[in-house]
Amino acid sequence: MKLDEFLKLYDEKENDPFEQHNLIREHINDAYVNYEVKGNVAKAIADTCNYERHEGGESGGEKPRFHIDSVARYMLTKIAMFDLYTDIQRDSNNNILNDFNALNKRDIFGVIEETVDPREMHEFIRVIDMACEDAIANEYEPHAFIRNQVERFADILGATLTPLLESLDAEKIESLISKLNNS
């Protein structure tokens, strides 16, 4: 069922909250989501919510800047919960924020959380938390700080020395070396 169809049916039952809850429960498609799927979703959420992309992206050679966006993380977690635990299809052309608002104002996320096994829901949220914690640790722990500084130094050194070395020809280099040896 498409999200728009579902919301229309849901709104038609606005005078009967019990029927609304039952409608949601009818569309819970799985009581358990494979751990690998949870892990992949969590990594995608952590990547999206912990790194700020610059124009040109990674293919342009610029490293994404670490920037935590907890608000986006919350929204994406709820949308992922909806996508994984229901058989209702959201339109990929729709704005994800519009879908979130439509579901959130009707408390559909709350009903899903109440309906799915609490251990399963806890694991889903915990896996996302772990992926986000890993991103932070991989960016800010001492080993990561040192690695990032070495990479920055190498980038700066490469950007500075490469044009200089390219401007020198072999004869100039040999001349400089011989002058240094004679000093």
C-alpha positions as CSV (number, residue, x, y, z in Angstrom):
1,M,0.0,0.0,0.0
2,K,1.2,3.5,-0.8
3,L,1.7,6.0,2.0
4,D,-0.9,8.5,0.5
5,E,-3.5,5.7,0.4
6,F,-2.7,4.6,4.0
7,L,-2.9,8.2,5.3
8,K,-6.3,8.7,3.6
9,L,-7.7,5.5,5.2
10,Y,-6.2,6.5,8.6
11,D,-7.7,9.9,8.4
12,E,-11.1,8.5,7.5
13,K,-11.0,6.6,10.9
14,E,-10.2,9.8,12.9
15,N,-13.3,9.3,15.2
16,D,-12.1,5.8,16.2
17,P,-8.5,5.7,17.6
18,F,-8.8,2.0,18.1
19,E,-9.5,1.4,14.4
20,Q,-6.6,3.8,13.6
21,H,-4.2,1.7,15.7
22,N,-5.5,-1.5,14.2
23,L,-4.9,-0.1,10.7
24,I,-1.3,0.6,11.6
25,R,-0.9,-2.8,13.3
26,E,-2.2,-4.5,10.1
27,H,0.7,-3.1,8.2
28,I,3.5,-4.1,10.5
29,N,5.2,-6.5,8.2
30,D,7.9,-8.0,10.3
31,A,8.6,-8.4,14.0
32,Y,12.3,-8.9,13.3
33,V,14.6,-7.1,10.9
34,N,17.8,-8.9,9.9
35,Y,20.8,-7.6,11.9
36,E,22.8,-7.0,8.7
37,V,20.0,-4.8,7.4
38,K,19.9,-2.9,10.7
39,G,23.7,-2.4,10.5
40,N,23.6,-1.1,6.9
41,V,20.7,1.3,7.7
42,A,22.6,2.5,10.9
43,K,25.8,3.1,8.9
44,A,23.9,5.1,6.3
45,I,22.2,7.2,9.0
46,A,25.5,7.7,10.8
47,D,27.2,8.7,7.5
48,T,24.4,11.1,6.5
49,C,24.1,12.7,10.0
50,N,27.7,13.0,10.9
51,Y,29.4,14.3,7.8
52,E,28.7,17.5,5.9
53,R,29.1,17.2,2.2
54,H,30.7,20.0,0.2
55,E,29.9,20.8,-3.4
56,G,31.8,18.4,-5.6
57,G,31.5,15.7,-3.0
58,E,34.1,13.1,-2.4
59,S,34.6,12.5,-6.1
60,G,35.8,16.1,-6.3
61,G,38.6,15.1,-4.0
62,E,37.3,17.1,-1.0
63,K,37.0,15.2,2.3
64,P,33.5,15.5,3.9
65,R,33.7,17.7,7.1
66,F,32.6,16.0,10.3
67,H,29.5,17.7,11.5
68,I,26.9,16.1,13.8
69,D,23.2,16.7,12.9
70,S,21.1,15.1,15.7
71,V,17.9,16.5,14.3
72,A,18.4,14.8,11.0
73,R,19.4,11.6,12.8
74,Y,16.2,11.5,14.8
75,M,14.1,12.0,11.6
76,L,16.0,9.4,9.6
77,T,15.8,6.9,12.4
78,K,12.0,7.3,12.6
79,I,11.6,7.1,8.8
80,A,13.9,4.0,8.7
81,M,11.8,2.4,11.4
82,F,8.6,3.1,9.4
83,D,10.2,1.7,6.2
84,L,11.7,-1.4,7.8
85,Y,8.7,-2.4,10.0
86,T,5.7,-1.7,7.8
87,D,4.7,-2.8,4.4
88,I,3.6,0.8,3.4
89,Q,5.6,2.3,0.6
90,R,6.7,5.9,0.7
91,D,7.1,7.6,-2.7
92,S,10.8,8.1,-3.2
93,N,10.0,11.3,-5.1
94,N,8.4,12.8,-2.0
95,N,10.3,15.1,0.3
96,I,11.3,12.9,3.3
97,L,10.5,15.8,5.7
98,N,6.9,15.9,4.4
99,D,6.6,12.2,5.0
100,F,8.0,12.5,8.5
101,N,5.7,15.3,9.4
102,A,2.6,13.4,8.0
103,L,3.5,10.3,10.0
104,N,4.6,12.2,13.2
105,K,1.6,14.4,13.6
106,R,-0.6,11.3,13.5
107,D,1.7,9.5,16.1
108,I,2.2,6.6,13.7
109,F,5.8,6.2,14.9
110,G,4.5,5.8,18.4
111,V,2.1,3.0,17.5
112,I,4.8,1.2,15.6
113,E,7.2,1.4,18.6
114,E,4.4,0.1,20.9
115,T,3.5,-2.8,18.5
116,V,7.0,-4.1,17.6
117,D,8.6,-6.2,20.2
118,P,10.4,-3.9,22.7
119,R,13.7,-5.9,22.5
120,E,13.6,-5.6,18.7
121,M,13.0,-1.9,18.9
122,H,15.7,-1.4,21.5
123,E,18.2,-3.3,19.3
124,F,17.3,-1.2,16.2
125,I,17.8,2.0,18.1
126,R,21.0,0.7,19.8
127,V,22.6,-0.3,16.5
128,I,22.0,3.2,15.2
129,D,23.4,4.7,18.4
130,M,26.5,2.5,18.1
131,A,27.1,3.4,14.4
132,C,26.9,7.1,15.4
133,E,29.2,6.7,18.4
134,D,31.7,4.8,16.2
135,A,31.7,7.8,13.7
136,I,32.5,10.2,16.6
137,A,35.2,7.9,18.0
138,N,36.8,7.4,14.6
139,E,37.0,11.2,14.2
140,Y,38.0,12.4,17.7
141,E,39.9,9.7,19.6
142,P,43.7,10.3,19.8
143,H,44.5,7.8,17.1
144,A,42.0,9.4,14.8
145,F,43.2,12.9,15.6
146,I,46.8,11.9,14.8
147,R,45.8,10.1,11.6
148,N,43.8,13.2,10.5
149,Q,46.7,15.5,11.2
150,V,49.2,13.3,9.3
151,E,46.7,13.2,6.3
152,R,46.3,17.0,6.4
153,F,50.1,17.5,6.6
154,A,50.6,15.2,3.7
155,D,47.9,17.0,1.7
156,I,49.5,20.4,2.4
157,L,53.0,19.2,1.7
158,G,51.9,17.5,-1.5
159,A,50.0,20.7,-2.6
160,T,53.0,22.8,-1.8
161,L,55.9,20.7,-3.1
162,T,54.3,19.2,-6.2
163,P,54.1,22.5,-8.2
164,L,57.7,23.3,-7.1
165,L,59.0,20.0,-8.1
166,E,57.2,20.1,-11.4
167,S,58.7,23.5,-12.2
168,L,62.2,22.2,-11.7
169,D,63.8,20.2,-14.5
170,A,66.4,17.5,-13.9
171,E,69.3,19.9,-14.7
172,K,68.2,22.4,-12.1
173,I,67.8,19.7,-9.5
174,E,71.3,18.3,-10.2
175,S,72.7,21.9,-10.0
176,L,71.0,22.4,-6.7
177,I,72.3,19.1,-5.3
178,S,75.8,19.8,-6.4
179,K,75.7,23.3,-4.9
180,L,74.5,21.8,-1.6
181,N,77.3,19.2,-1.7
182,N,79.9,21.8,-2.3
183,S,78.8,24.0,0.6
